[in-house]
Amino acid sequence: MTSHAPLRGILLVLAAVTLFACMDTAGKYMMTKYNVPLIAAVRYGLNLIILSGLMMPRHGKALWATKRTMWVVFRGLALCAATLLMGFALRLMPAGETVAIIYLQGFGVMIAAGYFLNEKISAVGWLAAVFGFAGVLLIARPGNALDPLGVVLALSCAAVSVVYILLSRILASTETTMSMLFHVALSGTLVFFVLSA
């Protein structure tokens, strides 16, 4: 059974968004010097090494044990696709505009959660989503000199991210957080080392 702690959830989301902003800015800088798959391979590879080193002594085989392996792997591949799409979008557009467009994922998650997970969205939630959507339209408006391919890549990243987030919510009922983190790191390491070879 999932516990509900909205304030804690909000604080964790704010912390994650802050870390993502730092990562996106650093990624934008690195992608002007190196190719996207190489940067992602290093990122996921270091993640796998650190996660395994810190958590394997404590969790043992439970670190990679899964009950719905196919969906856990698919979730990891969805994040790989989102990483690749975002990387190429960042090469074509400024980081602020790219991230603003990708944050349309929140609107997509609300719609999909209501449809697939039968979660009820409050009026305040819908109002916040509409304002967020309007903000994205303001940033990505026609004539704003954003690269059209970059916009398509950022929108595609947002769509794939919705799949990743929904699967995270669905799989949380049967999989441990550690095993989902491990399989994301493993999938990303394998995929991006192959792509960067």
C-alpha positions in Angstrom: 0.0 0.0 0.0 1.4 3.4 -1.0 1.6 6.0 1.8 0.6 9.6 1.2 2.8 12.4 2.4 2.2 15.4 0.1 4.5 17.9 1.7 7.4 15.4 1.7 6.6 14.6 -2.0 6.6 18.3 -2.9 10.0 18.8 -1.2 11.5 15.8 -2.9 10.2 17.0 -6.3 11.7 20.5 -5.7 15.0 18.9 -4.7 15.0 16.8 -7.8 14.1 19.7 -10.1 17.0 21.7 -8.6 19.4 18.8 -9.3 18.0 18.3 -12.8 18.6 22.0 -13.5 22.2 21.7 -12.5 22.6 18.5 -14.5 20.9 20.1 -17.6 23.1 23.2 -17.5 26.3 21.0 -17.1 25.0 18.8 -19.9 24.4 21.7 -22.2 28.0 22.8 -21.7 29.5 19.3 -22.1 27.4 18.6 -25.3 29.0 21.5 -27.1 32.3 19.7 -26.7 31.5 16.0 -26.8 28.8 13.8 -28.5 25.6 13.0 -26.6 25.9 9.2 -26.3 29.4 9.5 -24.8 28.3 12.0 -22.1 25.3 9.8 -21.3 27.5 6.7 -21.2 29.8 8.3 -18.6 26.8 9.6 -16.6 25.0 6.2 -16.5 28.3 4.3 -16.1 29.3 6.3 -13.0 25.8 6.0 -11.7 26.0 2.2 -12.0 29.4 2.0 -10.3 28.4 4.3 -7.4 25.0 2.6 -6.9 26.5 -0.9 -7.0 29.4 0.1 -4.7 27.2 1.7 -2.1 24.1 -0.5 -2.2 25.3 -4.0 -3.1 26.8 -4.7 0.3 23.5 -3.7 2.0 21.0 -5.2 -0.5 22.8 -8.0 -2.1 20.8 -9.8 -4.9 17.8 -7.7 -4.0 19.5 -4.8 -5.7 18.7 -6.3 -9.1 15.8 -8.6 -8.3 12.6 -7.8 -10.0 9.1 -9.2 -10.3 8.1 -7.6 -13.6 11.5 -7.6 -15.3 10.2 -6.8 -18.8 8.5 -3.6 -17.6 11.4 -2.6 -15.4 13.8 -2.9 -18.4 11.3 -1.1 -20.7 11.2 1.7 -18.1 14.9 2.0 -18.2 14.9 2.1 -21.9 12.3 4.8 -21.9 14.6 7.0 -19.7 17.5 6.2 -22.2 15.3 7.5 -25.0 14.4 10.6 -23.1 18.1 11.2 -22.3 19.1 10.9 -25.9 16.2 13.2 -27.1 16.9 15.8 -24.5 20.6 15.7 -25.3 20.1 16.4 -29.0 17.4 19.1 -28.2 20.0 20.8 -25.9 22.4 20.9 -28.8 19.9 22.8 -30.9 18.3 25.1 -28.4 19.1 27.1 -25.2 18.8 25.1 -22.0 16.0 27.2 -20.5 13.7 26.8 -23.5 14.5 23.1 -23.9 13.7 22.3 -20.3 10.5 24.5 -20.3 9.2 22.5 -23.3 10.2 19.1 -21.7 8.2 20.1 -18.5 5.1 19.7 -20.6 5.5 16.1 -19.3 3.7 17.2 -16.1 0.6 18.0 -18.1 0.9 14.7 -19.9 1.3 12.8 -16.6 -1.8 14.4 -15.2 -3.9 13.4 -18.2 -2.4 9.9 -18.4 -2.7 9.3 -14.6 -6.4 10.1 -14.7 -6.9 7.8 -17.7 -4.6 4.9 -16.9 -4.3 5.0 -13.1 -7.8 6.3 -12.2 -6.2 9.1 -10.1 -8.4 12.1 -9.5 -6.9 15.5 -10.3 -8.1 18.4 -8.2 -9.3 21.7 -9.7 -6.1 23.4 -8.3 -4.0 20.8 -10.0 -5.7 21.4 -13.4 -5.4 25.1 -13.0 -1.6 24.8 -12.2 -1.2 22.6 -15.3 -3.0 25.0 -17.5 -0.8 27.9 -16.3 2.2 25.7 -16.9 1.1 24.8 -20.4 0.4 28.5 -21.2 4.0 29.3 -20.0 5.4 26.7 -22.3 3.4 28.1 -25.2 4.7 31.5 -24.4 8.3 30.3 -24.5 7.9 28.1 -27.6 5.6 30.4 -29.5 5.9 30.6 -33.3 8.4 33.2 -34.4 10.5 32.8 -31.2 13.4 31.7 -33.4 13.6 28.2 -31.7 15.0 25.5 -33.9 11.9 23.5 -35.2 13.8 20.2 -34.9 14.9 21.1 -31.4 11.2 21.7 -30.4 10.2 18.4 -31.9 13.0 16.6 -30.0 12.0 18.3 -26.7 8.4 17.5 -27.2 9.3 13.8 -28.0 11.4 13.8 -24.8 8.4 15.0 -22.8 6.2 12.3 -24.3 8.7 9.5 -23.5 9.2 11.0 -20.0 5.4 10.5 -19.4 5.8 6.8 -20.1 8.8 6.6 -17.8 7.0 8.4 -14.9 3.8 6.4 -15.3 5.8 3.1 -15.3 7.6 4.4 -12.1 4.3 4.8 -10.4 2.9 1.5 -11.6 6.0 -0.6 -10.8 6.4 1.0 -7.3 3.8 -1.5 -6.1 5.9 -4.5 -6.8 9.5 -3.4 -7.3 11.9 -1.8 -4.9 13.3 1.7 -5.4 16.8 0.3 -5.5 16.1 -2.4 -8.1 14.4 0.2 -10.4 17.4 2.6 -9.9 19.8 -0.3 -10.7 18.1 -1.3 -13.9 17.9 2.3 -15.1 21.7 2.6 -14.5 22.4 -0.7 -16.1 20.2 -0.1 -19.2 21.7 3.4 -19.7 25.3 2.1 -19.3 24.8 -0.7 -21.9 22.8 1.4 -24.4 25.0 4.4 -24.4 28.3 2.6 -24.4 27.1 0.7 -27.5 26.0 4.0 -29.1 29.2 5.8 -28.2 31.5 3.1 -29.4 
